[in-house]
Amino acid sequence: MSTLFTPLELGQLLLKNRIIMAPLTRGRAGADGVPSELMAQYYSQRATAGLIIAEATAVSADGRGWLNSPGLYTTQQQQGWQKIAQAVHRNEGKIFVQLWHMGATVHPDFVQGQQAVSASNITLNGTLATPLGRDKKFEAARALTPTEITLQVQNFVSAARRAIDAGLDGVEIHAANGFLIDQFTRDSSNQRTDEYGGSIHKRLRFMREVVAGVCKEIGSHKVGIRLSPTNNTWGISDSQYSQTFTTAVNQLNEFNLAYVHVLEPLPSDGSNMQYLTPLLRKNYNGLLLANAGYNQQRASDALKQGLADAVSFGLPFIANPDLVARFKNNVSLSDADSTRFYTPGPQGYVDYLPAKETG
Ligand SMILES: Cc1cc2nc3c(=O)[nH]c(=O)nc-3n(C[C@H](O)[C@H](O)[C@H](O)COP(=O)(O)O)c2cc1C
């Protein structure tokens, strides 16, 4: 029976444990999306994770709508990621990067006033900081044309190629949390009547095309995907979420991916949606990573029950760079300072110390 400390074969990698670092946007790249030296330090501090899934990283300039978030569409950005890959590998870690396009959540302030793009003409609920102000409300996005969809697929493919050329071990396609791929998948945000909308199969077409393109470019063993069937980020929902995401994982079976990463609501969210991980597990043939709100005990139980092959941790990795050692030695965990999640600079980022150094 597997424990959190049992090695795991993931694609062609052998992970030293099943304690995965979840992708965490931290806003420490430059204004131009170039990953910083600080990011290399931060990720290398966390290299004892079985696998680091680095933060959401834009595949194109028109997909980047988070202040100081990284990108992977310029040579300088690729060089920044190369330094991160080297730093993590020097510490014997493994690292994927999560690739996103933010779709309708990209405020025009990020793209010289251009309108954001999405599956349909929609305005999502929410605000984000932009280069021109805090808490700026999302504006109306416009539907991508079929030709533009093909170009967006190509952006994912090119960013994946850059990730591998930078020396990263693989990519996670961000199909969760209400961003572009999710905007196509769910019926509240996809009102298209062409081959990319309508039935579940058609709404999943964009996801399939991105996955197929990226797998062809870098090899399916280097590709994971993240889904969040039961959250309603930015007001996005699906009237048949159970069928939609069961269909999604059945379609993903065809690709022989490195893994599918399922994000469920936090237990504290009080969501009344069905907990889908068991159903998705039944329908998906490959490795499944579970996430949200796990502690060591719940994670160990999930592995024991065969619910997941590995568990990812977000907040615990922010404040505990040595999370694996803390689990192993039963050391209590430090709490993350939420006021520093996205603030530039080292504070609340690289200054969380391993337990032995905090005394
Ligand atoms: C500061 C912060 C940044 C996050 N950034 C991302 C991200 O870039 N991509 C993503 O898929 N999820 C992101 N998430 C969600 C986490 O990956 C994870 O799903 C969430 O923290 C729940 O897991 P946990 O209970 O172990 O923290 C973020 C969460 C936090 C708190």
The ligand as a Tripos MOL2 file, in Angstrom:
@<TRIPOS>MOLECULE
LIG
   31    33     1     0     0
SMALL
NO_CHARGES

@<TRIPOS>ATOM
      1 C1         -1.8380   32.3880   -3.2860 C.3       1 LIG1
      2 C2         -2.4990   31.3390   -4.1280 C.ar      1 LIG1
      3 C3         -2.1930   31.2750   -5.4770 C.ar      1 LIG1
      4 C4         -2.7750   30.2790   -6.2780 C.ar      1 LIG1
      5 N1         -2.4230   30.1970   -7.5950 N.ar      1 LIG1
      6 C5         -2.8730   29.1720   -8.3630 C.ar      1 LIG1
      7 C6         -2.4230   28.9970   -9.6920 C.ar      1 LIG1
      8 O1         -1.5600   29.7240  -10.2070 O.2       1 LIG1
      9 N2         -2.9460   27.9610  -10.3980 N.ar      1 LIG1
     10 C7         -3.8770   27.1060   -9.8780 C.ar      1 LIG1
     11 O2         -4.3340   26.1890  -10.5740 O.2       1 LIG1
     12 N3         -4.2910   27.2280   -8.5990 N.ar      1 LIG1
     13 C8         -3.8040   28.2160   -7.8290 C.ar      1 LIG1
     14 N4         -4.1710   28.3050   -6.5160 N.ar      1 LIG1
     15 C9         -4.9350   27.2060   -5.9050 C.3       1 LIG1
     16 C10        -3.9450   26.2060   -5.2580 C.3       1 LIG1
     17 O3         -3.1890   25.5200   -6.2410 O.3       1 LIG1
     18 C11        -4.6900   25.1540   -4.4230 C.3       1 LIG1
     19 O4         -5.6320   24.5360   -5.2550 O.3       1 LIG1
     20 C12        -5.3780   25.7560   -3.2190 C.3       1 LIG1
     21 O5         -4.4670   26.5130   -2.4410 O.3       1 LIG1
     22 C13        -6.0040   24.6640   -2.3500 C.3       1 LIG1
     23 O6         -5.0290   23.7390   -1.9300 O.3       1 LIG1
     24 P1         -4.4860   23.7820   -0.4090 P.3       1 LIG1
     25 O7         -5.6990   23.6040    0.4770 O.co2     1 LIG1
     26 O8         -3.5160   22.6790   -0.2830 O.co2     1 LIG1
     27 O9         -3.8930   25.1500   -0.1970 O.co2     1 LIG1
     28 C14        -3.6650   29.3290   -5.7130 C.ar      1 LIG1
     29 C15        -3.9750   29.4310   -4.3440 C.ar      1 LIG1
     30 C16        -3.3960   30.4030   -3.5600 C.ar      1 LIG1
     31 C17        -3.7070   30.4450   -2.0950 C.3       1 LIG1
@<TRIPOS>BOND
     1     1     2 1
     2     2     3 ar
     3     2    30 ar
     4     3     4 ar
     5     4     5 ar
     6     4    28 ar
     7     5     6 ar
     8     6     7 ar
     9     6    13 1
    10     7     8 2
    11     7     9 ar
    12     9    10 ar
    13    10    11 2
    14    10    12 ar
    15    12    13 ar
    16    13    14 ar
    17    14    15 1
    18    14    28 ar
    19    15    16 1
    20    16    17 1
    21    16    18 1
    22    18    19 1
    23    18    20 1
    24    20    21 1
    25    20    22 1
    26    22    23 1
    27    23    24 1
    28    24    25 2
    29    24    26 1
    30    24    27 1
    31    28    29 ar
    32    29    30 ar
    33    30    31 1
@<TRIPOS>SUBSTRUCTURE
     1 LIG1         1 GROUP 0 **** ****
